[in-house]
Amino acid sequence: MPSKVLYACPNISTSQRVRRGNVNLSSFMRSPIDGPGTWALGSAMDELAHTLSMDPLTLRLVNYVETDPADSTPRSSKKLKEAYEEGARRFGWWERPKGGTRDGHRLVG
């Protein structure tokens, strides 16, 4: 479901099927569906940004939506864009070194 509503993309088709199971997800997220789905979507956006040689936050902002892409209903309190901007400000996103921060041979962050 998050893939349908978080970003604008005219050429995407999604479906969701939920199956009952008596198992725990091997994840820190408690949401039965949206938590892991949103993590997967974020990972895919990062991979796409890398493939496009584009900053991952810029990719998210370029594809940001104010309305539901499926039915054009307006978002009244999404505040995701503001969260991106505030997080970028607090973490110094735009001032970070190109290629990331390193600790020896390891990337940090």
Phi and psi restraints in degrees (range 20) as a CNS / XPLOR table:
assign (resid 1 and name C) (resid 2 and name N)
       (resid 2 and name CA) (resid 2 and name C) 1.0 -59.1 20.0 2
assign (resid 2 and name N) (resid 2 and name CA)
       (resid 2 and name C) (resid 3 and name N) 1.0 -33.5 20.0 2
assign (resid 2 and name C) (resid 3 and name N)
       (resid 3 and name CA) (resid 3 and name C) 1.0 -61.7 20.0 2
assign (resid 3 and name N) (resid 3 and name CA)
       (resid 3 and name C) (resid 4 and name N) 1.0 -27.5 20.0 2
assign (resid 3 and name C) (resid 4 and name N)
       (resid 4 and name CA) (resid 4 and name C) 1.0 -77.9 20.0 2
assign (resid 4 and name N) (resid 4 and name CA)
       (resid 4 and name C) (resid 5 and name N) 1.0 -24.7 20.0 2
assign (resid 4 and name C) (resid 5 and name N)
       (resid 5 and name CA) (resid 5 and name C) 1.0 -119.7 20.0 2
assign (resid 5 and name N) (resid 5 and name CA)
       (resid 5 and name C) (resid 6 and name N) 1.0 -14.6 20.0 2
assign (resid 5 and name C) (resid 6 and name N)
       (resid 6 and name CA) (resid 6 and name C) 1.0 -83.1 20.0 2
assign (resid 6 and name N) (resid 6 and name CA)
       (resid 6 and name C) (resid 7 and name N) 1.0 -33.9 20.0 2
assign (resid 6 and name C) (resid 7 and name N)
       (resid 7 and name CA) (resid 7 and name C) 1.0 -132.8 20.0 2
assign (resid 7 and name N) (resid 7 and name CA)
       (resid 7 and name C) (resid 8 and name N) 1.0 153.5 20.0 2
assign (resid 7 and name C) (resid 8 and name N)
       (resid 8 and name CA) (resid 8 and name C) 1.0 -87.6 20.0 2
assign (resid 8 and name N) (resid 8 and name CA)
       (resid 8 and name C) (resid 9 and name N) 1.0 126.4 20.0 2
assign (resid 8 and name C) (resid 9 and name N)
       (resid 9 and name CA) (resid 9 and name C) 1.0 -157.3 20.0 2
assign (resid 9 and name N) (resid 9 and name CA)
       (resid 9 and name C) (resid 10 and name N) 1.0 109.4 20.0 2
assign (resid 9 and name C) (resid 10 and name N)
       (resid 10 and name CA) (resid 10 and name C) 1.0 -71.0 20.0 2
assign (resid 10 and name N) (resid 10 and name CA)
       (resid 10 and name C) (resid 11 and name N) 1.0 -16.8 20.0 2
assign (resid 10 and name C) (resid 11 and name N)
       (resid 11 and name CA) (resid 11 and name C) 1.0 -118.0 20.0 2
assign (resid 11 and name N) (resid 11 and name CA)
       (resid 11 and name C) (resid 12 and name N) 1.0 51.5 20.0 2
assign (resid 11 and name C) (resid 12 and name N)
       (resid 12 and name CA) (resid 12 and name C) 1.0 -128.6 20.0 2
assign (resid 12 and name N) (resid 12 and name CA)
       (resid 12 and name C) (resid 13 and name N) 1.0 142.4 20.0 2
assign (resid 12 and name C) (resid 13 and name N)
       (resid 13 and name CA) (resid 13 and name C) 1.0 -127.4 20.0 2
assign (resid 13 and name N) (resid 13 and name CA)
       (resid 13 and name C) (resid 14 and name N) 1.0 127.2 20.0 2
assign (resid 13 and name C) (resid 14 and name N)
       (resid 14 and name CA) (resid 14 and name C) 1.0 -127.9 20.0 2
assign (resid 14 and name N) (resid 14 and name CA)
       (resid 14 and name C) (resid 15 and name N) 1.0 155.9 20.0 2
assign (resid 14 and name C) (resid 15 and name N)
       (resid 15 and name CA) (resid 15 and name C) 1.0 -145.5 20.0 2
assign (resid 15 and name N) (resid 15 and name CA)
       (resid 15 and name C) (resid 16 and name N) 1.0 159.6 20.0 2
assign (resid 15 and name C) (resid 16 and name N)
       (resid 16 and name CA) (resid 16 and name C) 1.0 -139.2 20.0 2
assign (resid 16 and name N) (resid 16 and name CA)
       (resid 16 and name C) (resid 17 and name N) 1.0 132.6 20.0 2
assign (resid 16 and name C) (resid 17 and name N)
       (resid 17 and name CA) (resid 17 and name C) 1.0 -127.6 20.0 2
assign (resid 17 and name N) (resid 17 and name CA)
       (resid 17 and name C) (resid 18 and name N) 1.0 134.0 20.0 2
assign (resid 17 and name C) (resid 18 and name N)
       (resid 18 and name CA) (resid 18 and name C) 1.0 -112.4 20.0 2
assign (resid 18 and name N) (resid 18 and name CA)
       (resid 18 and name C) (resid 19 and name N) 1.0 131.2 20.0 2
assign (resid 18 and name C) (resid 19 and name N)
       (resid 19 and name CA) (resid 19 and name C) 1.0 -121.9 20.0 2
assign (resid 19 and name N) (resid 19 and name CA)
       (resid 19 and name C) (resid 20 and name N) 1.0 134.0 20.0 2
assign (resid 19 and name C) (resid 20 and name N)
       (resid 20 and name CA) (resid 20 and name C) 1.0 -71.9 20.0 2
assign (resid 20 and name N) (resid 20 and name CA)
       (resid 20 and name C) (resid 21 and name N) 1.0 135.1 20.0 2
assign (resid 20 and name C) (resid 21 and name N)
       (resid 21 and name CA) (resid 21 and name C) 1.0 -151.8 20.0 2
assign (resid 21 and name N) (resid 21 and name CA)
       (resid 21 and name C) (resid 22 and name N) 1.0 149.5 20.0 2
assign (resid 21 and name C) (resid 22 and name N)
       (resid 22 and name CA) (resid 22 and name C) 1.0 -101.2 20.0 2
assign (resid 22 and name N) (resid 22 and name CA)
       (resid 22 and name C) (resid 23 and name N) 1.0 63.8 20.0 2
assign (resid 22 and name C) (resid 23 and name N)
       (resid 23 and name CA) (resid 23 and name C) 1.0 -139.2 20.0 2
assign (resid 23 and name N) (resid 23 and name CA)
       (resid 23 and name C) (resid 24 and name N) 1.0 155.5 20.0 2
assign (resid 23 and name C) (resid 24 and name N)
       (resid 24 and name CA) (resid 24 and name C) 1.0 -96.4 20.0 2
assign (resid 24 and name N) (resid 24 and name CA)
       (resid 24 and name C) (resid 25 and name N) 1.0 144.0 20.0 2
assign (resid 24 and name C) (resid 25 and name N)
       (resid 25 and name CA) (resid 25 and name C) 1.0 -77.1 20.0 2
assign (resid 25 and name N) (resid 25 and name CA)
       (resid 25 and name C) (resid 26 and name N) 1.0 139.4 20.0 2
assign (resid 25 and name C) (resid 26 and name N)
       (resid 26 and name CA) (resid 26 and name C) 1.0 -84.1 20.0 2
assign (resid 26 and name N) (resid 26 and name CA)
       (resid 26 and name C) (resid 27 and name N) 1.0 66.7 20.0 2
assign (resid 26 and name C) (resid 27 and name N)
       (resid 27 and name CA) (resid 27 and name C) 1.0 -153.3 20.0 2
assign (resid 27 and name N) (resid 27 and name CA)
       (resid 27 and name C) (resid 28 and name N) 1.0 162.4 20.0 2
assign (resid 27 and name C) (resid 28 and name N)
       (resid 28 and name CA) (resid 28 and name C) 1.0 -82.3 20.0 2
assign (resid 28 and name N) (resid 28 and name CA)
       (resid 28 and name C) (resid 29 and name N) 1.0 -5.8 20.0 2
assign (resid 28 and name C) (resid 29 and name N)
       (resid 29 and name CA) (resid 29 and name C) 1.0 -88.8 20.0 2
assign (resid 29 and name N) (resid 29 and name CA)
       (resid 29 and name C) (resid 30 and name N) 1.0 141.3 20.0 2
assign (resid 29 and name C) (resid 30 and name N)
       (resid 30 and name CA) (resid 30 and name C) 1.0 -98.4 20.0 2
assign (resid 30 and name N) (resid 30 and name CA)
       (resid 30 and name C) (resid 31 and name N) 1.0 -19.4 20.0 2
assign (resid 30 and name C) (resid 31 and name N)
       (resid 31 and name CA) (resid 31 and name C) 1.0 -65.5 20.0 2
assign (resid 31 and name N) (resid 31 and name CA)
       (resid 31 and name C) (resid 32 and name N) 1.0 131.3 20.0 2
assign (resid 31 and name C) (resid 32 and name N)
       (resid 32 and name CA) (resid 32 and name C) 1.0 -66.1 20.0 2
assign (resid 32 and name N) (resid 32 and name CA)
       (resid 32 and name C) (resid 33 and name N) 1.0 -29.3 20.0 2
assign (resid 32 and name C) (resid 33 and name N)
       (resid 33 and name CA) (resid 33 and name C) 1.0 -127.1 20.0 2
assign (resid 33 and name N) (resid 33 and name CA)
       (resid 33 and name C) (resid 34 and name N) 1.0 -56.5 20.0 2
assign (resid 33 and name C) (resid 34 and name N)
       (resid 34 and name CA) (resid 34 and name C) 1.0 -65.8 20.0 2
assign (resid 34 and name N) (resid 34 and name CA)
       (resid 34 and name C) (resid 35 and name N) 1.0 -34.0 20.0 2
assign (resid 34 and name C) (resid 35 and name N)
       (resid 35 and name CA) (resid 35 and name C) 1.0 -58.7 20.0 2
assign (resid 35 and name N) (resid 35 and name CA)
       (resid 35 and name C) (resid 36 and name N) 1.0 -62.2 20.0 2
assign (resid 35 and name C) (resid 36 and name N)
       (resid 36 and name CA) (resid 36 and name C) 1.0 -63.3 20.0 2
assign (resid 36 and name N) (resid 36 and name CA)
       (resid 36 and name C) (resid 37 and name N) 1.0 -34.2 20.0 2
assign (resid 36 and name C) (resid 37 and name N)
       (resid 37 and name CA) (resid 37 and name C) 1.0 -65.4 20.0 2
assign (resid 37 and name N) (resid 37 and name CA)
       (resid 37 and name C) (resid 38 and name N) 1.0 -40.1 20.0 2
assign (resid 37 and name C) (resid 38 and name N)
       (resid 38 and name CA) (resid 38 and name C) 1.0 -68.8 20.0 2
assign (resid 38 and name N) (resid 38 and name CA)
       (resid 38 and name C) (resid 39 and name N) 1.0 -39.0 20.0 2
assign (resid 38 and name C) (resid 39 and name N)
       (resid 39 and name CA) (resid 39 and name C) 1.0 -60.7 20.0 2
assign (resid 39 and name N) (resid 39 and name CA)
       (resid 39 and name C) (resid 40 and name N) 1.0 -43.7 20.0 2
assign (resid 39 and name C) (resid 40 and name N)
       (resid 40 and name CA) (resid 40 and name C) 1.0 -64.1 20.0 2
assign (resid 40 and name N) (resid 40 and name CA)
       (resid 40 and name C) (resid 41 and name N) 1.0 -41.8 20.0 2
assign (resid 40 and name C) (resid 41 and name N)
       (resid 41 and name CA) (resid 41 and name C) 1.0 -63.2 20.0 2
assign (resid 41 and name N) (resid 41 and name CA)
       (resid 41 and name C) (resid 42 and name N) 1.0 -43.2 20.0 2
assign (resid 41 and name C) (resid 42 and name N)
       (resid 42 and name CA) (resid 42 and name C) 1.0 -61.4 20.0 2
assign (resid 42 and name N) (resid 42 and name CA)
       (resid 42 and name C) (resid 43 and name N) 1.0 -40.6 20.0 2
assign (resid 42 and name C) (resid 43 and name N)
       (resid 43 and name CA) (resid 43 and name C) 1.0 -64.0 20.0 2
assign (resid 43 and name N) (resid 43 and name CA)
       (resid 43 and name C) (resid 44 and name N) 1.0 -42.2 20.0 2
assign (resid 43 and name C) (resid 44 and name N)
       (resid 44 and name CA) (resid 44 and name C) 1.0 -64.2 20.0 2
assign (resid 44 and name N) (resid 44 and name CA)
       (resid 44 and name C) (resid 45 and name N) 1.0 -39.0 20.0 2
assign (resid 44 and name C) (resid 45 and name N)
       (resid 45 and name CA) (resid 45 and name C) 1.0 -64.3 20.0 2
assign (resid 45 and name N) (resid 45 and name CA)
       (resid 45 and name C) (resid 46 and name N) 1.0 -39.9 20.0 2
assign (resid 45 and name C) (resid 46 and name N)
       (resid 46 and name CA) (resid 46 and name C) 1.0 -63.2 20.0 2
assign (resid 46 and name N) (resid 46 and name CA)
       (resid 46 and name C) (resid 47 and name N) 1.0 -43.2 20.0 2
assign (resid 46 and name C) (resid 47 and name N)
       (resid 47 and name CA) (resid 47 and name C) 1.0 -63.9 20.0 2
assign (resid 47 and name N) (resid 47 and name CA)
       (resid 47 and name C) (resid 48 and name N) 1.0 -41.6 20.0 2
assign (resid 47 and name C) (resid 48 and name N)
       (resid 48 and name CA) (resid 48 and name C) 1.0 -63.1 20.0 2
assign (resid 48 and name N) (resid 48 and name CA)
       (resid 48 and name C) (resid 49 and name N) 1.0 -44.7 20.0 2
assign (resid 48 and name C) (resid 49 and name N)
       (resid 49 and name CA) (resid 49 and name C) 1.0 -59.1 20.0 2
assign (resid 49 and name N) (resid 49 and name CA)
       (resid 49 and name C) (resid 50 and name N) 1.0 -43.3 20.0 2
assign (resid 49 and name C) (resid 50 and name N)
       (resid 50 and name CA) (resid 50 and name C) 1.0 -61.7 20.0 2
assign (resid 50 and name N) (resid 50 and name CA)
       (resid 50 and name C) (resid 51 and name N) 1.0 -46.2 20.0 2
assign (resid 50 and name C) (resid 51 and name N)
       (resid 51 and name CA) (resid 51 and name C) 1.0 -60.7 20.0 2
assign (resid 51 and name N) (resid 51 and name CA)
       (resid 51 and name C) (resid 52 and name N) 1.0 -37.2 20.0 2
assign (resid 51 and name C) (resid 52 and name N)
       (resid 52 and name CA) (resid 52 and name C) 1.0 -84.5 20.0 2
assign (resid 52 and name N) (resid 52 and name CA)
       (resid 52 and name C) (resid 53 and name N) 1.0 -2.0 20.0 2
assign (resid 52 and name C) (resid 53 and name N)
       (resid 53 and name CA) (resid 53 and name C) 1.0 54.7 20.0 2
assign (resid 53 and name N) (resid 53 and name CA)
       (resid 53 and name C) (resid 54 and name N) 1.0 45.5 20.0 2
assign (resid 53 and name C) (resid 54 and name N)
       (resid 54 and name CA) (resid 54 and name C) 1.0 -122.3 20.0 2
assign (resid 54 and name N) (resid 54 and name CA)
       (resid 54 and name C) (resid 55 and name N) 1.0 146.7 20.0 2
assign (resid 54 and name C) (resid 55 and name N)
       (resid 55 and name CA) (resid 55 and name C) 1.0 -63.3 20.0 2
assign (resid 55 and name N) (resid 55 and name CA)
       (resid 55 and name C) (resid 56 and name N) 1.0 132.8 20.0 2
assign (resid 55 and name C) (resid 56 and name N)
       (resid 56 and name CA) (resid 56 and name C) 1.0 -62.6 20.0 2
assign (resid 56 and name N) (resid 56 and name CA)
       (resid 56 and name C) (resid 57 and name N) 1.0 -32.8 20.0 2
assign (resid 56 and name C) (resid 57 and name N)
       (resid 57 and name CA) (resid 57 and name C) 1.0 -72.6 20.0 2
assign (resid 57 and name N) (resid 57 and name CA)
       (resid 57 and name C) (resid 58 and name N) 1.0 -39.1 20.0 2
assign (resid 57 and name C) (resid 58 and name N)
       (resid 58 and name CA) (resid 58 and name C) 1.0 -60.4 20.0 2
assign (resid 58 and name N) (resid 58 and name CA)
       (resid 58 and name C) (resid 59 and name N) 1.0 -42.6 20.0 2
assign (resid 58 and name C) (resid 59 and name N)
       (resid 59 and name CA) (resid 59 and name C) 1.0 -58.6 20.0 2
assign (resid 59 and name N) (resid 59 and name CA)
       (resid 59 and name C) (resid 60 and name N) 1.0 -43.4 20.0 2
assign (resid 59 and name C) (resid 60 and name N)
       (resid 60 and name CA) (resid 60 and name C) 1.0 -64.8 20.0 2
assign (resid 60 and name N) (resid 60 and name CA)
       (resid 60 and name C) (resid 61 and name N) 1.0 -40.7 20.0 2
assign (resid 60 and name C) (resid 61 and name N)
       (resid 61 and name CA) (resid 61 and name C) 1.0 -69.9 20.0 2
assign (resid 61 and name N) (resid 61 and name CA)
       (resid 61 and name C) (resid 62 and name N) 1.0 -36.6 20.0 2
assign (resid 61 and name C) (resid 62 and name N)
       (resid 62 and name CA) (resid 62 and name C) 1.0 -63.9 20.0 2
assign (resid 62 and name N) (resid 62 and name CA)
       (resid 62 and name C) (resid 63 and name N) 1.0 -34.7 20.0 2
assign (resid 62 and name C) (resid 63 and name N)
       (resid 63 and name CA) (resid 63 and name C) 1.0 -100.7 20.0 2
assign (resid 63 and name N) (resid 63 and name CA)
       (resid 63 and name C) (resid 64 and name N) 1.0 12.9 20.0 2
assign (resid 63 and name C) (resid 64 and name N)
       (resid 64 and name CA) (resid 64 and name C) 1.0 -66.9 20.0 2
assign (resid 64 and name N) (resid 64 and name CA)
       (resid 64 and name C) (resid 65 and name N) 1.0 143.0 20.0 2
assign (resid 64 and name C) (resid 65 and name N)
       (resid 65 and name CA) (resid 65 and name C) 1.0 -121.9 20.0 2
assign (resid 65 and name N) (resid 65 and name CA)
       (resid 65 and name C) (resid 66 and name N) 1.0 143.7 20.0 2
assign (resid 65 and name C) (resid 66 and name N)
       (resid 66 and name CA) (resid 66 and name C) 1.0 -96.6 20.0 2
assign (resid 66 and name N) (resid 66 and name CA)
       (resid 66 and name C) (resid 67 and name N) 1.0 -16.4 20.0 2
assign (resid 66 and name C) (resid 67 and name N)
       (resid 67 and name CA) (resid 67 and name C) 1.0 -127.1 20.0 2
assign (resid 67 and name N) (resid 67 and name CA)
       (resid 67 and name C) (resid 68 and name N) 1.0 161.4 20.0 2
assign (resid 67 and name C) (resid 68 and name N)
       (resid 68 and name CA) (resid 68 and name C) 1.0 -67.1 20.0 2
assign (resid 68 and name N) (resid 68 and name CA)
       (resid 68 and name C) (resid 69 and name N) 1.0 120.7 20.0 2
assign (resid 68 and name C) (resid 69 and name N)
       (resid 69 and name CA) (resid 69 and name C) 1.0 -60.6 20.0 2
assign (resid 69 and name N) (resid 69 and name CA)
       (resid 69 and name C) (resid 70 and name N) 1.0 -26.6 20.0 2
assign (resid 69 and name C) (resid 70 and name N)
       (resid 70 and name CA) (resid 70 and name C) 1.0 -75.3 20.0 2
assign (resid 70 and name N) (resid 70 and name CA)
       (resid 70 and name C) (resid 71 and name N) 1.0 -42.2 20.0 2
assign (resid 70 and name C) (resid 71 and name N)
       (resid 71 and name CA) (resid 71 and name C) 1.0 -132.2 20.0 2
assign (resid 71 and name N) (resid 71 and name CA)
       (resid 71 and name C) (resid 72 and name N) 1.0 7.2 20.0 2
assign (resid 71 and name C) (resid 72 and name N)
       (resid 72 and name CA) (resid 72 and name C) 1.0 65.7 20.0 2
assign (resid 72 and name N) (resid 72 and name CA)
       (resid 72 and name C) (resid 73 and name N) 1.0 15.4 20.0 2
assign (resid 72 and name C) (resid 73 and name N)
       (resid 73 and name CA) (resid 73 and name C) 1.0 -70.6 20.0 2
assign (resid 73 and name N) (resid 73 and name CA)
       (resid 73 and name C) (resid 74 and name N) 1.0 137.1 20.0 2
assign (resid 73 and name C) (resid 74 and name N)
       (resid 74 and name CA) (resid 74 and name C) 1.0 -70.8 20.0 2
assign (resid 74 and name N) (resid 74 and name CA)
       (resid 74 and name C) (resid 75 and name N) 1.0 148.9 20.0 2
assign (resid 74 and name C) (resid 75 and name N)
       (resid 75 and name CA) (resid 75 and name C) 1.0 -86.7 20.0 2
assign (resid 75 and name N) (resid 75 and name CA)
       (resid 75 and name C) (resid 76 and name N) 1.0 129.7 20.0 2
assign (resid 75 and name C) (resid 76 and name N)
       (resid 76 and name CA) (resid 76 and name C) 1.0 -95.2 20.0 2
assign (resid 76 and name N) (resid 76 and name CA)
       (resid 76 and name C) (resid 77 and name N) 1.0 -28.8 20.0 2
assign (resid 76 and name C) (resid 77 and name N)
       (resid 77 and name CA) (resid 77 and name C) 1.0 -148.5 20.0 2
assign (resid 77 and name N) (resid 77 and name CA)
       (resid 77 and name C) (resid 78 and name N) 1.0 37.0 20.0 2
assign (resid 77 and name C) (resid 78 and name N)
       (resid 78 and name CA) (resid 78 and name C) 1.0 -64.6 20.0 2
assign (resid 78 and name N) (resid 78 and name CA)
       (resid 78 and name C) (resid 79 and name N) 1.0 -50.8 20.0 2
assign (resid 78 and name C) (resid 79 and name N)
       (resid 79 and name CA) (resid 79 and name C) 1.0 59.4 20.0 2
assign (resid 79 and name N) (resid 79 and name CA)
       (resid 79 and name C) (resid 80 and name N) 1.0 16.2 20.0 2
assign (resid 79 and name C) (resid 80 and name N)
       (resid 80 and name CA) (resid 80 and name C) 1.0 -67.6 20.0 2
assign (resid 80 and name N) (resid 80 and name CA)
       (resid 80 and name C) (resid 81 and name N) 1.0 -40.6 20.0 2
assign (resid 80 and name C) (resid 81 and name N)
       (resid 81 and name CA) (resid 81 and name C) 1.0 -61.2 20.0 2
assign (resid 81 and name N) (resid 81 and name CA)
       (resid 81 and name C) (resid 82 and name N) 1.0 -43.2 20.0 2
assign (resid 81 and name C) (resid 82 and name N)
       (resid 82 and name CA) (resid 82 and name C) 1.0 -63.7 20.0 2
assign (resid 82 and name N) (resid 82 and name CA)
       (resid 82 and name C) (resid 83 and name N) 1.0 -37.7 20.0 2
assign (resid 82 and name C) (resid 83 and name N)
       (resid 83 and name CA) (resid 83 and name C) 1.0 -65.7 20.0 2
assign (resid 83 and name N) (resid 83 and name CA)
       (resid 83 and name C) (resid 84 and name N) 1.0 -42.6 20.0 2
assign (resid 83 and name C) (resid 84 and name N)
       (resid 84 and name CA) (resid 84 and name C) 1.0 -58.3 20.0 2
assign (resid 84 and name N) (resid 84 and name CA)
       (resid 84 and name C) (resid 85 and name N) 1.0 -48.5 20.0 2
assign (resid 84 and name C) (resid 85 and name N)
       (resid 85 and name CA) (resid 85 and name C) 1.0 -64.6 20.0 2
assign (resid 85 and name N) (resid 85 and name CA)
       (resid 85 and name C) (resid 86 and name N) 1.0 -43.0 20.0 2
assign (resid 85 and name C) (resid 86 and name N)
       (resid 86 and name CA) (resid 86 and name C) 1.0 -68.1 20.0 2
assign (resid 86 and name N) (resid 86 and name CA)
       (resid 86 and name C) (resid 87 and name N) 1.0 -42.2 20.0 2
assign (resid 86 and name C) (resid 87 and name N)
       (resid 87 and name CA) (resid 87 and name C) 1.0 -61.5 20.0 2
assign (resid 87 and name N) (resid 87 and name CA)
       (resid 87 and name C) (resid 88 and name N) 1.0 -43.5 20.0 2
assign (resid 87 and name C) (resid 88 and name N)
       (resid 88 and name CA) (resid 88 and name C) 1.0 -61.4 20.0 2
assign (resid 88 and name N) (resid 88 and name CA)
       (resid 88 and name C) (resid 89 and name N) 1.0 -41.0 20.0 2
assign (resid 88 and name C) (resid 89 and name N)
       (resid 89 and name CA) (resid 89 and name C) 1.0 -64.7 20.0 2
assign (resid 89 and name N) (resid 89 and name CA)
       (resid 89 and name C) (resid 90 and name N) 1.0 -48.5 20.0 2
assign (resid 89 and name C) (resid 90 and name N)
       (resid 90 and name CA) (resid 90 and name C) 1.0 -66.3 20.0 2
assign (resid 90 and name N) (resid 90 and name CA)
       (resid 90 and name C) (resid 91 and name N) 1.0 -34.8 20.0 2
assign (resid 90 and name C) (resid 91 and name N)
       (resid 91 and name CA) (resid 91 and name C) 1.0 -94.3 20.0 2
assign (resid 91 and name N) (resid 91 and name CA)
       (resid 91 and name C) (resid 92 and name N) 1.0 0.1 20.0 2
assign (resid 91 and name C) (resid 92 and name N)
       (resid 92 and name CA) (resid 92 and name C) 1.0 65.0 20.0 2
assign (resid 92 and name N) (resid 92 and name CA)
       (resid 92 and name C) (resid 93 and name N) 1.0 39.1 20.0 2
assign (resid 92 and name C) (resid 93 and name N)
       (resid 93 and name CA) (resid 93 and name C) 1.0 -55.5 20.0 2
assign (resid 93 and name N) (resid 93 and name CA)
       (resid 93 and name C) (resid 94 and name N) 1.0 -46.1 20.0 2
assign (resid 93 and name C) (resid 94 and name N)
       (resid 94 and name CA) (resid 94 and name C) 1.0 -77.1 20.0 2
assign (resid 94 and name N) (resid 94 and name CA)
       (resid 94 and name C) (resid 95 and name N) 1.0 -15.3 20.0 2
assign (resid 94 and name C) (resid 95 and name N)
       (resid 95 and name CA) (resid 95 and name C) 1.0 -100.4 20.0 2
assign (resid 95 and name N) (resid 95 and name CA)
       (resid 95 and name C) (resid 96 and name N) 1.0 0.0 20.0 2
assign (resid 95 and name C) (resid 96 and name N)
       (resid 96 and name CA) (resid 96 and name C) 1.0 -69.0 20.0 2
assign (resid 96 and name N) (resid 96 and name CA)
       (resid 96 and name C) (resid 97 and name N) 1.0 155.7 20.0 2
assign (resid 96 and name C) (resid 97 and name N)
       (resid 97 and name CA) (resid 97 and name C) 1.0 -65.4 20.0 2
assign (resid 97 and name N) (resid 97 and name CA)
       (resid 97 and name C) (resid 98 and name N) 1.0 141.4 20.0 2
assign (resid 97 and name C) (resid 98 and name N)
       (resid 98 and name CA) (resid 98 and name C) 1.0 -63.5 20.0 2
assign (resid 98 and name N) (resid 98 and name CA)
       (resid 98 and name C) (resid 99 and name N) 1.0 134.7 20.0 2
assign (resid 98 and name C) (resid 99 and name N)
       (resid 99 and name CA) (resid 99 and name C) 1.0 90.4 20.0 2
assign (resid 99 and name N) (resid 99 and name CA)
       (resid 99 and name C) (resid 100 and name N) 1.0 -2.5 20.0 2
assign (resid 99 and name C) (resid 100 and name N)
       (resid 100 and name CA) (resid 100 and name C) 1.0 93.2 20.0 2
assign (resid 100 and name N) (resid 100 and name CA)
       (resid 100 and name C) (resid 101 and name N) 1.0 174.0 20.0 2
assign (resid 100 and name C) (resid 101 and name N)
       (resid 101 and name CA) (resid 101 and name C) 1.0 -97.3 20.0 2
assign (resid 101 and name N) (resid 101 and name CA)
       (resid 101 and name C) (resid 102 and name N) 1.0 139.2 20.0 2
assign (resid 101 and name C) (resid 102 and name N)
       (resid 102 and name CA) (resid 102 and name C) 1.0 -119.8 20.0 2
assign (resid 102 and name N) (resid 102 and name CA)
       (resid 102 and name C) (resid 103 and name N) 1.0 148.9 20.0 2
assign (resid 102 and name C) (resid 103 and name N)
       (resid 103 and name CA) (resid 103 and name C) 1.0 -123.4 20.0 2
assign (resid 103 and name N) (resid 103 and name CA)
       (resid 103 and name C) (resid 104 and name N) 1.0 93.6 20.0 2
assign (resid 103 and name C) (resid 104 and name N)
       (resid 104 and name CA) (resid 104 and name C) 1.0 69.3 20.0 2
assign (resid 104 and name N) (resid 104 and name CA)
       (resid 104 and name C) (resid 105 and name N) 1.0 -124.8 20.0 2
assign (resid 104 and name C) (resid 105 and name N)
       (resid 105 and name CA) (resid 105 and name C) 1.0 -93.7 20.0 2
assign (resid 105 and name N) (resid 105 and name CA)
       (resid 105 and name C) (resid 106 and name N) 1.0 0.7 20.0 2
assign (resid 105 and name C) (resid 106 and name N)
       (resid 106 and name CA) (resid 106 and name C) 1.0 -99.0 20.0 2
assign (resid 106 and name N) (resid 106 and name CA)
       (resid 106 and name C) (resid 107 and name N) 1.0 141.1 20.0 2
assign (resid 106 and name C) (resid 107 and name N)
       (resid 107 and name CA) (resid 107 and name C) 1.0 -80.0 20.0 2
assign (resid 107 and name N) (resid 107 and name CA)
       (resid 107 and name C) (resid 108 and name N) 1.0 143.4 20.0 2
assign (resid 107 and name C) (resid 108 and name N)
       (resid 108 and name CA) (resid 108 and name C) 1.0 -114.2 20.0 2
assign (resid 108 and name N) (resid 108 and name CA)
       (resid 108 and name C) (resid 109 and name N) 1.0 135.2 20.0 2
